[in-house]
Amino acid sequence: MNQILITEKIYVTPELKRKKSIFRIIFFLSVFFVFILSSYYIYAEYDRNKSEQVSRQLLAEVEDTTSKNITENDVMVILIDNDENLDEAAKHDDEPKPDTSNVSSTYTTSSGESYSTDAVITIPSINISYPVLTETSDKLLEISVNKYWGPNPNEVGNYCIVGHNYRNGKMFGRLSELVNGDVVELTDLSGRTLKYKVYNRYVVEPTDTRCTSQLTNGKKELTLITCTNYGKQRLVLKCREV
């Protein structure tokens, strides 16, 4: 019996105690870091969902605006096409008419940054639809996709849109699924929707901005840009009106 006790005392050496203490510290640190990472992921997902709600609200407001503009335009067409109302329509020629070419409301972020909507982009094949904000910044990219460069929507030139590549598929998270021939729709704030077809896709370095060139040979184009390869490069999709 004494021999067993002596053996156990010899076996539990100071070195072994030190190793056990180190393992215990490593274990608690691992648990702590897992908790921190989990909390960060949950908060990030919550923040993205909150931003997504803002984007959905903006989309609903833009759709209401464009629907109203379409109705007003249709009413004017009916009045002009109806012979019995030509005289009545002529009476209102000098009256100011609503400008439906670029109707937009101004919003403000929690940090005080002002922005407005420029258009709505819809990609049926990956089931997304987002308002395009008129400016681009880190804060605005959290809310929705942003106009990066180019003319007014659906005009001659290269209308460039940037968006985050979220793993949950939101914003431009599924942009990499598009292939040549897929259709992208852009609706401006007057309610006009044009269809564009993907004709090229490639990856560039963040400093390569040649994809934003406005040399389109008189055609209407869209360029969609998002991050790829863990943010180290940019995925570019070129689209042309069909």
N, C-alpha and C positions, 0 to 999 in steps of 0.2 A: 504493500500500500504506500509506504513512504517512497519507494522507488518510483511509483507512478506519479506522485506529486512532484518529486524532484525533476522527473522527465518533462512534465508539463511546464514547470517554471523555466527550465532550460530552453524549451521549445519557443515560448513566448519571449522573444528577445526584444530589446529596444528598437532594433532595426525593423522588425515585423510590426511593432506598434506604430512606428513612424509611417510605414507603408499603408497601414490600415487607416491612419489619420488622413493621409494624402488621398486615398481612395474615397474616404467619406466626404472630404472637401470637394473632390471632383464630382461626386454623385450629386451633392447639393447644388453645386454650380450648374451642372447639366440640367437639373430640374428647374432652376431659376431661369436659365437662358431659354429653355423650352417654353416656359410660362411667358417670358417677355416676347418671344417670337410669335407665339399664339395670340397674345393680346394685340400685338402690332398688326397681324394678319386680320383679326376680327375688326379692329378699328379701321384699317384700310378698306376692307370690304364694306363696312358701314358707311364710310365717307364716300365711296364710289356709288353706293346705292342712293345716298342722299343727293349726290350730283346728278345721278340718273333721273331722279324725281324732278329736279329743276329742269333738266333737258326735256322730259316728257311734258311738263307744264308749258315750256316755251313752244314745243311742237304743237300742242293743242291751240295755243293762242295764234300761232302762225297759220294753222289750218283754218281757224275761224276767220282770220283776216282775209285770206285768199278766197275762201268761200263767199264772203261778203263782196269782194271785188268782182268775182265771176258773176254773181247775181246782178250787181249794178251794171256791168257791161252787157249782160244778156238783155236786161230791161231796155237799155238804150238801143240795142239792135232791133228789138221788137218794135219800139216806137218809130224808128226810122224806116223799117220795112213796111209798116202799116200805113197805107196811103191816107187813111182817115185821120191819122195823127201827125202828118207831116207839118201842118201849120202849127200845131201845138208844140212840136219839138223845136220848130224854128224859133218860137218865142223864147226858148231857154238857151239859144246858142251863145248869147252874151253872158249868161250866168256862169259863175265859177264852177268848175267840175272837179270832183275829187281826183287827186293824182294817185293813180293806182300803180304807177311804174316802180315805185320803191317805198312802199308803205312799211314802216318799221317802228317799233317801240324801243325806248331806251331802258335798260335795266342796270342795276348796280350790284356788284358782288359784296360779300361781307367785308372785304378789305377796302371797299370804296372805289373799285375799278368799274367804269362805265362800259357798256357794250350793247349791241343790238343784233338782230337777226338779219341775214342777207338772203337766205334761201332754205330749202329743205332738200336733203339728199336721201334717196331711197334706193336700196339695192335688194330687189326681190329674191335673188338666189341665196342670199345669206340672211334674209329676213331682218333687215335693219332700216330704220328711218330716223334721221336726226336733223335738227335745225343747224344751219351753218352760221356761226357767229361772224360778225363783220371784221373782227380783229383777232389777233392771236397772241396769247401769253400763257405762261405756266398755269395761272389761275383759271383762265378761260378754257384751257384744254381739259381741265377737270370737269367742266360743265357739259361741254359738247365738242363736236368737231369745229374747226376754225378755218376761215378763209386765210390763206397764206399769201397769195399773190394773184394778180390778174384783173380782168375787166369785171363789169357787172355780170351777174349770173345770166347764162344763156345768151351771151353776146359773143361776137367774133373775138377770138383770142383764147388764151389758156387759163382757165379758172382753176386755181390750185387749192386743194383742201388738205389739211393735216389733222390727224387724230391719234389718240393714244391706242396702243396695242395691248389691251387688257387681256389677261389670261382667261377671264370669265366670259370672253366673247363680246363684251360691250364695246361701244365706240367702234374703232377699226380693228378690234381683236380678231375678227374672222376675215379680214381683208386678204390674207394669204390664200384663202380658199378660191378666190376668183381666178378664172382662166380667160384666155382670149375668146372673145365672143359673148361673154356675159354682159348683161345690160345694167346700166346705172341711170337712174332718173334724177333730174334736177328740176325743182319747181321754184320759180322766182316768186316774189311777193305780190305780183299781179295775177298769180294763179296759172301762169303758163308753164307747162311741163314739157321738157325735151328729153329724149332718150339718147344715151351715149353708149357706145359699145367698146369694151376693152380690146385694144389691139396690140398692146405690148406691156410687159412687166419685167422688172429687173431690180437689182440691189445695187445701191451706191453708198459711198462714204458720206458722213454727215455734212462735210464741207462741199460736196458736189451739188450745185444748184442748177445745173444745166436743164433739168427737167422742168424748170419754171419759165423757160424761154417763151416769149410771146410770138415767135415766128411760126405761125400755124398755116400759112399760105391761104389766109382768108377763111379758114374753117373755125368751127366752134369745138373746143376741146376741154376735157376735164383731166386733171392730174391729181391722183389720190396718193397721199404719202403717210407712212407710219413707220414706227421703229421695228427692227428685226435683229436677230442675233444678240439678244439681251441688251438692246439699246446701242449696240456698237455700230450698226449700219441702218440704212433706210430702205424700205421696200417701196417701190414706185410703180403705180399702175397708170398707164396712159389710155385715155378713152376719147373717142371721137363721135360727134353727132351722127345719128342714123336717120 
